[in-house]
Amino acid sequence: MDNRLVGMALGGIGGFNAHDAGVLAAAHECGVRPDIITCTSGAIFWTYQFLTDPDGIEAEVRRQAEAVSESNALLVAMVGDPGVFQPAYIPYWTRWLSPPTRSPFWDLLDRLFPAQIYEPTRPKQFYADVARAFSDTPIPIMFNAYSIESGRELVFCNRPAFDFLHRSPQEVRPHVIPGEDMSTEYCPIDAEGVRASLWLTLYGFSNRYESKRAIDGAYHRQLIMSELSDCDIIYAIKPQASAWHARPPGNYFEVQDFNTEMWFNTSFAAEVAGLWAARRDSTRDPIRIEPITMHKPLGYFNYFVEKFGRYTEGYEQAKQVFQRDLVGTATGPTKEQSGRETQPKSRSRTTPAESPRLHDASAKSARGG
């Protein structure tokens, strides 16, 4: 049993959250037990599945993929995703009957091209169930929302996460990444916090958490990593590739895909830099960051539907990484073997195998038995 602290940071992005599901299914099968899990956006749902029904993750991915198997992305965009969101037709027409709130030019734009395109359809009980599961688990759990009027990130933590971070509920701290008036408030998990953290910009900006207008935190920080400076290994699960590595965009929709992927990757780079800056104990070995990502552009229309192939890709890649770490070597895998990023070393030292914490019963499975 290795005593290294293992973090798992899962980043959500529409249409590719099955990649996160595959990684979590592989972690369960291999017996990897993270010491802390951070998740954003759609990864919140799959973390919930991991905690409540890990054996059912694959079946749930299949169910979601088959629910739209006869539909294309354009149809989903027009009619919505059953049980998740639907077009905001009623709010659209209601807006035309309301009195103007801005100058005539801007008021016309607000009515013709409103910020709200869809409305969420998940029942209130869903958010309550997720909040309860996250609050009850002994594993530290963190996820985020973003208050757009104050510019403050809201990070929701269960009690074990507060203990792990050595922080208190409602504590406000400047982010380790410098920025003007940039701060993070750490909040206890509740159903409204879950709802805010799954509120897409396409739902408009009417949602409030307490008195704050709050949206999905992945728009601000897709992976929550910079607080995990006590970890020795961090599995960074982000669906999009770390670089474009493809021909230049040729049309409007490919440009939107390009912008989205570059935007999210900038957040990841900032988190890695913030994590390195926050590491204070020079006597400890450098943090190992193990990205598990997709390796090609996502495609604009693919953001609307989940596909089972993305689950398989995440599962197979993660299983290979986890099994390698379970077996280990005398010196640990090389950077070329793992593709990992490592914090700059403060001193030269040969380290033992970098194996994550494991369930005692997982050794046989990890060796393919």
C-alpha atoms as a printed R data frame, in Angstrom:
    type eleno elety resid chain resno       x       y       z
1   ATOM     1    CA   MET     A     1   0.000   0.000   0.000
2   ATOM     2    CA   ASP     A     2   1.496   3.316  -1.126
3   ATOM     3    CA   ASN     A     3   1.043   6.352   1.086
4   ATOM     4    CA   ARG     A     4   1.230   8.936  -1.672
5   ATOM     5    CA   LEU     A     5  -1.723  11.323  -1.864
6   ATOM     6    CA   VAL     A     6  -3.668  10.964  -5.114
7   ATOM     7    CA   GLY     A     7  -5.909  13.644  -6.580
8   ATOM     8    CA   MET     A     8  -8.284  13.221  -9.494
9   ATOM     9    CA   ALA     A     9  -9.326  16.412 -11.299
10  ATOM    10    CA   LEU     A    10 -12.164  15.911 -13.779
11  ATOM    11    CA   GLY     A    11 -13.103  18.605 -16.261
12  ATOM    12    CA   GLY     A    12 -16.491  18.656 -17.932
13  ATOM    13    CA   ILE     A    13 -17.335  19.830 -21.434
14  ATOM    14    CA   GLY     A    14 -20.603  19.304 -23.304
15  ATOM    15    CA   GLY     A    15 -20.842  16.177 -25.417
16  ATOM    16    CA   PHE     A    16 -17.583  14.693 -24.143
17  ATOM    17    CA   ASN     A    17 -18.336  13.929 -20.508
18  ATOM    18    CA   ALA     A    18 -18.441  10.229 -21.389
19  ATOM    19    CA   HIS     A    19 -14.646  10.487 -21.489
20  ATOM    20    CA   ASP     A    20 -14.721  11.323 -17.757
21  ATOM    21    CA   ALA     A    21 -17.123   8.434 -17.216
22  ATOM    22    CA   GLY     A    22 -14.699   6.018 -18.879
23  ATOM    23    CA   VAL     A    23 -11.838   7.165 -16.659
24  ATOM    24    CA   LEU     A    24 -13.947   6.753 -13.512
25  ATOM    25    CA   ALA     A    25 -15.080   3.282 -14.630
26  ATOM    26    CA   ALA     A    26 -11.442   2.290 -15.135
27  ATOM    27    CA   ALA     A    27 -10.515   3.687 -11.714
28  ATOM    28    CA   HIS     A    28 -13.248   1.607 -10.103
29  ATOM    29    CA   GLU     A    29 -12.239  -1.540 -11.959
30  ATOM    30    CA   CYS     A    30  -8.548  -1.097 -11.141
31  ATOM    31    CA   GLY     A    31  -9.219  -0.206  -7.523
32  ATOM    32    CA   VAL     A    32  -7.822   3.312  -7.655
33  ATOM    33    CA   ARG     A    33  -9.105   5.281  -4.667
34  ATOM    34    CA   PRO     A    34  -8.462   9.016  -5.001
35  ATOM    35    CA   ASP     A    35  -7.717  10.939  -1.828
36  ATOM    36    CA   ILE     A    36  -9.618  13.883  -3.297
37  ATOM    37    CA   ILE     A    37 -11.838  14.376  -6.363
38  ATOM    38    CA   THR     A    38 -12.481  17.722  -8.012
39  ATOM    39    CA   CYS     A    39 -15.019  17.955 -10.819
40  ATOM    40    CA   THR     A    40 -16.678  20.591 -12.964
41  ATOM    41    CA   SER     A    41 -19.762  20.837 -15.173
42  ATOM    42    CA   GLY     A    42 -20.867  17.478 -16.645
43  ATOM    43    CA   ALA     A    43 -18.148  15.635 -14.718
44  ATOM    44    CA   ILE     A    44 -20.216  16.345 -11.592
45  ATOM    45    CA   PHE     A    45 -22.823  13.845 -12.786
46  ATOM    46    CA   TRP     A    46 -20.262  11.118 -13.472
47  ATOM    47    CA   THR     A    47 -18.587  11.675 -10.115
48  ATOM    48    CA   TYR     A    48 -22.027  11.162  -8.574
49  ATOM    49    CA   GLN     A    49 -22.350   7.895 -10.510
50  ATOM    50    CA   PHE     A    50 -18.880   6.836  -9.359
51  ATOM    51    CA   LEU     A    51 -19.893   7.327  -5.735
52  ATOM    52    CA   THR     A    52 -23.368   5.774  -5.902
53  ATOM    53    CA   ASP     A    53 -23.288   3.129  -8.660
54  ATOM    54    CA   PRO     A    54 -19.799   2.638 -10.105
55  ATOM    55    CA   ASP     A    55 -20.713  -0.710 -11.654
56  ATOM    56    CA   GLY     A    56 -23.485   1.010 -13.594
57  ATOM    57    CA   ILE     A    57 -21.375   3.724 -15.238
58  ATOM    58    CA   GLU     A    58 -21.002   1.935 -18.572
59  ATOM    59    CA   ALA     A    59 -24.701   1.110 -18.752
60  ATOM    60    CA   GLU     A    60 -25.626   4.737 -18.039
61  ATOM    61    CA   VAL     A    61 -23.292   5.958 -20.781
62  ATOM    62    CA   ARG     A    62 -24.907   3.510 -23.203
63  ATOM    63    CA   ARG     A    63 -28.373   4.676 -22.153
64  ATOM    64    CA   GLN     A    64 -27.497   8.326 -22.756
65  ATOM    65    CA   ALA     A    65 -25.803   7.588 -26.082
66  ATOM    66    CA   GLU     A    66 -28.695   5.446 -27.315
67  ATOM    67    CA   ALA     A    67 -31.223   8.111 -26.313
68  ATOM    68    CA   VAL     A    68 -29.886  10.252 -29.148
69  ATOM    69    CA   SER     A    69 -28.531   7.491 -31.396
70  ATOM    70    CA   GLU     A    70 -31.153   8.171 -34.052
71  ATOM    71    CA   SER     A    71 -30.764  11.923 -33.788
72  ATOM    72    CA   ASN     A    72 -28.070  14.169 -35.111
73  ATOM    73    CA   ALA     A    73 -26.555  17.121 -33.342
74  ATOM    74    CA   LEU     A    74 -28.708  19.600 -35.245
75  ATOM    75    CA   LEU     A    75 -31.890  17.859 -34.130
76  ATOM    76    CA   VAL     A    76 -30.748  17.832 -30.510
77  ATOM    77    CA   ALA     A    77 -29.943  21.529 -30.804
78  ATOM    78    CA   MET     A    78 -33.491  22.133 -32.042
79  ATOM    79    CA   VAL     A    79 -35.506  19.932 -29.674
80  ATOM    80    CA   GLY     A    80 -33.155  19.554 -26.713
81  ATOM    81    CA   ASP     A    81 -31.825  16.619 -24.712
82  ATOM    82    CA   PRO     A    82 -34.668  14.830 -22.867
83  ATOM    83    CA   GLY     A    83 -34.356  15.117 -19.115
84  ATOM    84    CA   VAL     A    84 -31.519  17.655 -19.345
85  ATOM    85    CA   PHE     A    85 -32.612  20.734 -21.326
86  ATOM    86    CA   GLN     A    86 -35.180  21.958 -23.826
87  ATOM    87    CA   PRO     A    87 -35.447  25.015 -26.096
88  ATOM    88    CA   ALA     A    88 -36.631  28.115 -24.253
89  ATOM    89    CA   TYR     A    89 -39.500  28.861 -26.639
90  ATOM    90    CA   ILE     A    90 -41.912  30.214 -24.026
91  ATOM    91    CA   PRO     A    91 -39.349  32.620 -22.472
92  ATOM    92    CA   TYR     A    92 -38.456  33.780 -25.977
93  ATOM    93    CA   TRP     A    93 -41.987  34.854 -26.856
94  ATOM    94    CA   THR     A    94 -42.707  36.127 -23.359
95  ATOM    95    CA   ARG     A    95 -39.747  38.475 -23.715
96  ATOM    96    CA   TRP     A    96 -41.486  40.250 -26.608
97  ATOM    97    CA   LEU     A    97 -44.404  41.121 -24.317
98  ATOM    98    CA   SER     A    98 -42.257  42.629 -21.568
99  ATOM    99    CA   PRO     A    99 -41.451  46.375 -21.399
100 ATOM   100    CA   PRO     A   100 -38.069  47.530 -22.714
101 ATOM   101    CA   THR     A   101 -35.190  47.695 -20.253
102 ATOM   102    CA   ARG     A   102 -32.447  49.241 -22.408
103 ATOM   103    CA   SER     A   103 -32.018  51.606 -25.328
104 ATOM   104    CA   PRO     A   104 -34.058  50.663 -28.423
105 ATOM   105    CA   PHE     A   105 -31.092  49.207 -30.337
106 ATOM   106    CA   TRP     A   106 -29.877  46.954 -27.540
107 ATOM   107    CA   ASP     A   107 -33.397  46.063 -26.478
108 ATOM   108    CA   LEU     A   108 -34.128  44.836 -30.008
109 ATOM   109    CA   LEU     A   109 -30.985  42.696 -29.993
110 ATOM   110    CA   ASP     A   110 -31.948  41.257 -26.580
111 ATOM   111    CA   ARG     A   111 -35.313  40.205 -27.984
112 ATOM   112    CA   LEU     A   112 -34.120  38.916 -31.357
113 ATOM   113    CA   PHE     A   113 -30.992  37.153 -30.102
114 ATOM   114    CA   PRO     A   114 -31.491  36.487 -26.377
115 ATOM   115    CA   ALA     A   115 -28.782  35.051 -24.155
116 ATOM   116    CA   GLN     A   116 -31.167  32.271 -23.117
117 ATOM   117    CA   ILE     A   117 -31.490  29.578 -25.782
118 ATOM   118    CA   TYR     A   118 -32.409  26.591 -23.606
119 ATOM   119    CA   GLU     A   119 -33.837  25.918 -20.162
120 ATOM   120    CA   PRO     A   120 -32.795  23.065 -17.850
121 ATOM   121    CA   THR     A   121 -35.318  20.291 -17.211
122 ATOM   122    CA   ARG     A   122 -33.637  18.207 -14.507
123 ATOM   123    CA   PRO     A   123 -35.937  17.818 -11.474
124 ATOM   124    CA   LYS     A   124 -35.068  19.400  -8.136
125 ATOM   125    CA   GLN     A   125 -34.660  15.948  -6.618
126 ATOM   126    CA   PHE     A   126 -31.695  15.269  -8.897
127 ATOM   127    CA   TYR     A   127 -29.732  18.186  -7.441
128 ATOM   128    CA   ALA     A   128 -30.676  17.139  -3.920
129 ATOM   129    CA   ASP     A   129 -29.523  13.553  -4.564
130 ATOM   130    CA   VAL     A   130 -26.160  14.695  -5.893
131 ATOM   131    CA   ALA     A   131 -25.650  17.050  -2.944
132 ATOM   132    CA   ARG     A   132 -26.499  14.279  -0.478
133 ATOM   133    CA   ALA     A   133 -24.142  11.762  -2.097
134 ATOM   134    CA   PHE     A   134 -21.285  14.271  -2.151
135 ATOM   135    CA   SER     A   135 -21.917  15.297   1.447
136 ATOM   136    CA   ASP     A   136 -22.094  11.712   2.721
137 ATOM   137    CA   THR     A   137 -18.956  10.301   1.101
138 ATOM   138    CA   PRO     A   138 -15.714  10.194   3.119
139 ATOM   139    CA   ILE     A   139 -13.812  11.159  -0.064
140 ATOM   140    CA   PRO     A   140 -13.097  14.907  -0.283
141 ATOM   141    CA   ILE     A   141 -15.204  16.348  -3.129
142 ATOM   142    CA   MET     A   142 -14.954  19.809  -4.727
143 ATOM   143    CA   PHE     A   143 -16.804  21.433  -7.635
144 ATOM   144    CA   ASN     A   144 -17.350  25.024  -8.723
145 ATOM   145    CA   ALA     A   145 -19.682  27.742  -9.948
146 ATOM   146    CA   TYR     A   146 -18.948  31.305 -10.976
147 ATOM   147    CA   SER     A   147 -20.619  34.483  -9.755
148 ATOM   148    CA   ILE     A   148 -20.657  36.688 -12.831
149 ATOM   149    CA   GLU     A   149 -21.496  40.020 -11.165
150 ATOM   150    CA   SER     A   150 -18.806  39.847  -8.494
151 ATOM   151    CA   GLY     A   151 -16.291  37.880 -10.573
152 ATOM   152    CA   ARG     A   152 -15.878  35.469  -7.661
153 ATOM   153    CA   GLU     A   153 -15.530  31.733  -8.048
154 ATOM   154    CA   LEU     A   154 -17.628  29.587  -5.696
155 ATOM   155    CA   VAL     A   155 -15.991  26.272  -4.805
156 ATOM   156    CA   PHE     A   156 -18.323  23.830  -3.071
157 ATOM   157    CA   CYS     A   157 -16.725  21.382  -0.641
158 ATOM   158    CA   ASN     A   158 -17.919  18.547   1.553
159 ATOM   159    CA   ARG     A   159 -16.612  18.297   5.104
160 ATOM   160    CA   PRO     A   160 -13.667  16.029   4.167
161 ATOM   161    CA   ALA     A   161 -12.644  18.533   1.461
162 ATOM   162    CA   PHE     A   162 -12.648  21.415   3.937
163 ATOM   163    CA   ASP     A   163 -10.423  19.308   6.192
164 ATOM   164    CA   PHE     A   164  -8.146  18.360   3.298
165 ATOM   165    CA   LEU     A   165  -7.719  22.007   2.293
166 ATOM   166    CA   HIS     A   166  -7.517  23.284   5.896
167 ATOM   167    CA   ARG     A   167 -10.226  25.800   5.079
168 ATOM   168    CA   SER     A   168 -13.541  26.830   6.580
169 ATOM   169    CA   PRO     A   169 -17.032  27.314   5.090
170 ATOM   170    CA   GLN     A   170 -17.507  30.790   3.560
171 ATOM   171    CA   GLU     A   171 -13.769  31.434   3.705
172 ATOM   172    CA   VAL     A   172 -12.648  33.763   0.911
173 ATOM   173    CA   ARG     A   173  -9.133  33.651  -0.464
174 ATOM   174    CA   PRO     A   174  -7.348  35.381  -3.309
175 ATOM   175    CA   HIS     A   175  -6.639  32.837  -6.014
176 ATOM   176    CA   VAL     A   176  -3.036  31.630  -6.198
177 ATOM   177    CA   ILE     A   177  -3.055  32.835  -9.814
178 ATOM   178    CA   PRO     A   178  -2.692  36.633  -9.561
179 ATOM   179    CA   GLY     A   179  -5.545  38.675 -10.931
180 ATOM   180    CA   GLU     A   180  -7.414  41.868 -10.265
181 ATOM   181    CA   ASP     A   181 -10.123  41.295  -7.644
182 ATOM   182    CA   MET     A   182  -9.850  37.552  -8.266
183 ATOM   183    CA   SER     A   183 -10.968  35.462  -5.306
184 ATOM   184    CA   THR     A   184 -12.505  32.121  -4.429
185 ATOM   185    CA   GLU     A   185 -15.183  31.513  -1.813
186 ATOM   186    CA   TYR     A   186 -15.394  28.021  -0.332
187 ATOM   187    CA   CYS     A   187 -18.996  26.991   0.345
188 ATOM   188    CA   PRO     A   188 -20.700  23.918   1.840
189 ATOM   189    CA   ILE     A   189 -22.358  21.637  -0.702
190 ATOM   190    CA   ASP     A   190 -26.109  21.939  -1.149
191 ATOM   191    CA   ALA     A   191 -28.659  21.292  -3.908
192 ATOM   192    CA   GLU     A   192 -28.639  24.905  -5.106
193 ATOM   193    CA   GLY     A   193 -24.870  24.796  -5.400
194 ATOM   194    CA   VAL     A   194 -25.116  21.700  -7.596
195 ATOM   195    CA   ARG     A   195 -27.720  23.426  -9.755
196 ATOM   196    CA   ALA     A   196 -25.567  26.533 -10.162
197 ATOM   197    CA   SER     A   197 -22.556  24.427 -11.093
198 ATOM   198    CA   LEU     A   198 -24.510  22.798 -13.931
199 ATOM   199    CA   TRP     A   199 -26.053  26.041 -15.222
200 ATOM   200    CA   LEU     A   200 -24.844  26.569 -18.806
201 ATOM   201    CA   THR     A   201 -24.538  30.031 -20.325
202 ATOM   202    CA   LEU     A   202 -27.084  28.908 -22.944
203 ATOM   203    CA   TYR     A   203 -29.640  28.767 -20.102
204 ATOM   204    CA   GLY     A   204 -29.280  32.536 -19.715
205 ATOM   205    CA   PHE     A   205 -28.111  34.360 -16.618
206 ATOM   206    CA   SER     A   206 -31.151  34.400 -14.367
207 ATOM   207    CA   ASN     A   207 -29.992  31.649 -12.019
208 ATOM   208    CA   ARG     A   208 -29.009  32.690  -8.518
209 ATOM   209    CA   TYR     A   209 -27.117  30.969  -5.768
210 ATOM   210    CA   GLU     A   210 -28.255  32.740  -2.642
211 ATOM   211    CA   SER     A   211 -28.132  36.353  -3.871
212 ATOM   212    CA   LYS     A   212 -25.455  35.800  -6.522
213 ATOM   213    CA   ARG     A   213 -26.031  35.242 -10.242
214 ATOM   214    CA   ALA     A   214 -24.107  32.020 -10.731
215 ATOM   215    CA   ILE     A   215 -23.268  29.789 -13.684
216 ATOM   216    CA   ASP     A   216 -21.293  26.626 -14.406
217 ATOM   217    CA   GLY     A   217 -17.782  27.090 -13.000
218 ATOM   218    CA   ALA     A   218 -16.064  25.303 -15.887
219 ATOM   219    CA   TYR     A   219 -16.312  28.523 -17.905
220 ATOM   220    CA   HIS     A   220 -13.947  30.032 -15.357
221 ATOM   221    CA   ARG     A   221 -11.857  26.989 -14.378
222 ATOM   222    CA   GLN     A   222 -12.405  23.689 -16.176
223 ATOM   223    CA   LEU     A   223 -10.081  21.685 -13.921
224 ATOM   224    CA   ILE     A   224  -9.711  22.467 -10.216
225 ATOM   225    CA   MET     A   225  -6.061  21.682  -9.516
226 ATOM   226    CA   SER     A   226  -4.202  24.585  -7.918
227 ATOM   227    CA   GLU     A   227  -5.564  23.728  -4.441
228 ATOM   228    CA   LEU     A   228  -4.156  20.184  -4.667
229 ATOM   229    CA   SER     A   229  -0.583  21.085  -3.736
230 ATOM   230    CA   ASP     A   230  -0.573  18.434  -0.982
231 ATOM   231    CA   CYS     A   231  -1.061  15.674  -3.545
232 ATOM   232    CA   ASP     A   232   1.820  13.629  -4.911
233 ATOM   233    CA   ILE     A   233  -0.024  12.499  -8.057
234 ATOM   234    CA   ILE     A   234  -2.839  14.299  -9.872
235 ATOM   235    CA   TYR     A   235  -4.740  12.596 -12.666
236 ATOM   236    CA   ALA     A   236  -5.891  15.499 -14.856
237 ATOM   237    CA   ILE     A   237  -8.946  14.341 -16.814
238 ATOM   238    CA   LYS     A   238  -9.909  16.777 -19.554
239 ATOM   239    CA   PRO     A   239 -11.752  15.659 -22.682
240 ATOM   240    CA   GLN     A   240 -10.174  18.088 -25.134
241 ATOM   241    CA   ALA     A   241  -6.613  17.711 -26.428
242 ATOM   242    CA   SER     A   242  -3.932  19.960 -24.933
243 ATOM   243    CA   ALA     A   243  -3.143  21.456 -28.349
244 ATOM   244    CA   TRP     A   244  -4.978  21.802 -31.665
245 ATOM   245    CA   HIS     A   245  -2.679  19.614 -33.830
246 ATOM   246    CA   ALA     A   246  -4.905  19.762 -36.913
247 ATOM   247    CA   ARG     A   247  -5.493  21.801 -40.054
248 ATOM   248    CA   PRO     A   248  -6.629  25.403 -39.500
249 ATOM   249    CA   PRO     A   249 -10.384  25.982 -39.100
250 ATOM   250    CA   GLY     A   250 -12.089  26.488 -42.442
251 ATOM   251    CA   ASN     A   251 -15.530  27.760 -41.467
252 ATOM   252    CA   TYR     A   252 -17.448  29.545 -38.720
253 ATOM   253    CA   PHE     A   253 -18.293  26.373 -36.778
254 ATOM   254    CA   GLU     A   254 -14.721  25.099 -36.789
255 ATOM   255    CA   VAL     A   255 -13.594  28.506 -35.529
256 ATOM   256    CA   GLN     A   256 -16.043  28.205 -32.617
257 ATOM   257    CA   ASP     A   257 -14.645  24.749 -31.798
258 ATOM   258    CA   PHE     A   258 -11.098  26.144 -32.015
259 ATOM   259    CA   ASN     A   259 -11.950  29.057 -29.703
260 ATOM   260    CA   THR     A   260 -13.602  26.780 -27.153
261 ATOM   261    CA   GLU     A   261 -10.708  24.345 -26.981
262 ATOM   262    CA   MET     A   262  -8.074  27.077 -26.741
263 ATOM   263    CA   TRP     A   263 -10.127  28.807 -24.048
264 ATOM   264    CA   PHE     A   264 -10.353  25.706 -21.867
265 ATOM   265    CA   ASN     A   265  -6.690  24.820 -22.387
266 ATOM   266    CA   THR     A   266  -5.627  28.272 -21.204
267 ATOM   267    CA   SER     A   267  -7.419  27.533 -17.936
268 ATOM   268    CA   PHE     A   268  -5.572  24.217 -17.612
269 ATOM   269    CA   ALA     A   269  -2.177  25.850 -18.194
270 ATOM   270    CA   ALA     A   270  -2.976  28.461 -15.541
271 ATOM   271    CA   GLU     A   271  -3.950  25.753 -13.049
272 ATOM   272    CA   VAL     A   272  -0.676  23.897 -13.586
273 ATOM   273    CA   ALA     A   273   1.262  27.132 -13.066
274 ATOM   274    CA   GLY     A   274  -0.803  27.929  -9.963
275 ATOM   275    CA   LEU     A   275  -0.225  24.451  -8.595
276 ATOM   276    CA   TRP     A   276   3.524  24.774  -8.952
277 ATOM   277    CA   ALA     A   277   3.472  28.218  -7.360
278 ATOM   278    CA   ALA     A   278   1.482  26.925  -4.381
279 ATOM   279    CA   ARG     A   279   3.842  24.033  -3.606
280 ATOM   280    CA   ARG     A   280   5.761  25.240  -0.563
281 ATOM   281    CA   ASP     A   281   7.462  22.183   0.971
282 ATOM   282    CA   SER     A   282  10.822  21.804  -0.774
283 ATOM   283    CA   THR     A   283  11.563  18.539   1.060
284 ATOM   284    CA   ARG     A   284   8.852  16.673  -0.838
285 ATOM   285    CA   ASP     A   285   9.138  15.112  -4.259
286 ATOM   286    CA   PRO     A   286   7.673  17.083  -7.186
287 ATOM   287    CA   ILE     A   287   3.990  16.683  -7.994
288 ATOM   288    CA   ARG     A   288   3.338  14.323 -10.857
289 ATOM   289    CA   ILE     A   289   0.574  15.497 -13.193
290 ATOM   290    CA   GLU     A   290  -0.827  12.734 -15.393
291 ATOM   291    CA   PRO     A   291  -3.103  14.096 -18.154
292 ATOM   292    CA   ILE     A   292  -5.686  11.713 -19.571
293 ATOM   293    CA   THR     A   293  -7.139  13.498 -22.579
294 ATOM   294    CA   MET     A   294  -8.512  13.123 -26.067
295 ATOM   295    CA   HIS     A   295  -6.052  13.724 -28.886
296 ATOM   296    CA   LYS     A   296  -7.878  15.440 -31.731
297 ATOM   297    CA   PRO     A   297 -10.201  18.419 -32.234
298 ATOM   298    CA   LEU     A   298 -13.655  17.788 -30.822
299 ATOM   299    CA   GLY     A   299 -15.823  19.232 -33.624
300 ATOM   300    CA   TYR     A   300 -18.464  21.906 -32.993
301 ATOM   301    CA   PHE     A   301 -21.545  19.771 -33.588
302 ATOM   302    CA   ASN     A   302 -20.229  17.011 -31.330
303 ATOM   303    CA   TYR     A   303 -20.768  19.221 -28.271
304 ATOM   304    CA   PHE     A   304 -24.478  18.428 -28.344
305 ATOM   305    CA   VAL     A   305 -24.466  14.620 -28.044
306 ATOM   306    CA   GLU     A   306 -22.650  11.955 -26.040
307 ATOM   307    CA   LYS     A   307 -21.185   9.008 -27.932
308 ATOM   308    CA   PHE     A   308 -20.106   5.680 -26.507
309 ATOM   309    CA   GLY     A   309 -16.764   5.795 -28.328
310 ATOM   310    CA   ARG     A   310 -15.658   8.648 -26.074
311 ATOM   311    CA   TYR     A   311 -16.313   6.469 -23.032
312 ATOM   312    CA   THR     A   312 -14.238   3.668 -24.560
313 ATOM   313    CA   GLU     A   313 -11.356   5.996 -25.368
314 ATOM   314    CA   GLY     A   314 -11.250   7.388 -21.833
315 ATOM   315    CA   TYR     A   315 -11.631   3.953 -20.269
316 ATOM   316    CA   GLU     A   316  -8.860   2.301 -22.279
317 ATOM   317    CA   GLN     A   317  -6.408   5.151 -21.834
318 ATOM   318    CA   ALA     A   318  -7.053   5.407 -18.100
319 ATOM   319    CA   LYS     A   319  -6.890   1.657 -17.533
320 ATOM   320    CA   GLN     A   320  -3.468   1.531 -19.152
321 ATOM   321    CA   VAL     A   321  -2.245   4.360 -16.921
322 ATOM   322    CA   PHE     A   322  -3.739   2.915 -13.736
323 ATOM   323    CA   GLN     A   323  -2.448  -0.603 -14.370
324 ATOM   324    CA   ARG     A   324   1.024   0.742 -15.078
325 ATOM   325    CA   ASP     A   325   0.940   2.666 -11.809
326 ATOM   326    CA   LEU     A   326  -0.363  -0.326  -9.894
327 ATOM   327    CA   VAL     A   327   2.483  -2.535 -11.073
328 ATOM   328    CA   GLY     A   328   5.118   0.223 -10.794
329 ATOM   329    CA   THR     A   329   8.880  -0.042 -11.267
330 ATOM   330    CA   ALA     A   330  11.877   0.589  -9.101
331 ATOM   331    CA   THR     A   331  12.302   4.105 -10.461
332 ATOM   332    CA   GLY     A   332   8.778   4.871 -11.679
333 ATOM   333    CA   PRO     A   333   7.723   5.384 -15.309
334 ATOM   334    CA   THR     A   334   9.611   7.875 -17.448
335 ATOM   335    CA   LYS     A   335   8.023  11.016 -18.832
336 ATOM   336    CA   GLU     A   336   8.148   9.466 -22.295
337 ATOM   337    CA   GLN     A   337   6.198   6.453 -21.051
338 ATOM   338    CA   SER     A   338   3.506   8.402 -19.265
339 ATOM   339    CA   GLY     A   339   3.212  11.681 -21.129
340 ATOM   340    CA   ARG     A   340   2.948  13.368 -17.738
341 ATOM   341    CA   GLU     A   341   3.902  16.842 -16.655
342 ATOM   342    CA   THR     A   342   6.059  17.097 -13.540
343 ATOM   343    CA   GLN     A   343   6.640  20.024 -11.248
344 ATOM   344    CA   PRO     A   344  10.222  21.318 -11.469
345 ATOM   345    CA   LYS     A   345  12.336  19.533  -8.888
346 ATOM   346    CA   SER     A   346  13.829  21.470  -6.022
347 ATOM   347    CA   ARG     A   347  16.486  18.804  -5.565
348 ATOM   348    CA   SER     A   348  17.840  15.695  -7.264
349 ATOM   349    CA   ARG     A   349  16.573  12.431  -5.881
350 ATOM   350    CA   THR     A   350  15.788   8.930  -7.081
351 ATOM   351    CA   THR     A   351  12.223   8.122  -6.077
352 ATOM   352    CA   PRO     A   352  10.392   4.824  -5.561
353 ATOM   353    CA   ALA     A   353   7.524   3.739  -7.811
354 ATOM   354    CA   GLU     A   354   4.759   6.326  -7.905
355 ATOM   355    CA   SER     A   355   1.750   4.148  -7.152
356 ATOM   356    CA   PRO     A   356  -1.600   5.625  -6.113
357 ATOM   357    CA   ARG     A   357  -3.561   4.488  -3.082
358 ATOM   358    CA   LEU     A   358  -5.433   1.287  -3.840
359 ATOM   359    CA   HIS     A   359  -8.101  -0.936  -2.450
360 ATOM   360    CA   ASP     A   360  -6.421  -3.996  -0.936
361 ATOM   361    CA   ALA     A   361  -8.566  -6.257  -3.086
362 ATOM   362    CA   SER     A   362  -7.483  -4.625  -6.344
363 ATOM   363    CA   ALA     A   363  -4.000  -6.094  -6.789
364 ATOM   364    CA   LYS     A   364  -5.142  -9.185  -8.659
365 ATOM   365    CA   SER     A   365  -7.342  -7.171 -11.022
366 ATOM   366    CA   ALA     A   366  -4.558  -4.693 -11.651
367 ATOM   367    CA   ARG     A   367  -2.296  -7.445 -12.844
368 ATOM   368    CA   GLY     A   368  -4.898  -8.725 -15.254
369 ATOM   369    CA   GLY     A   369  -5.961 -11.674 -13.090
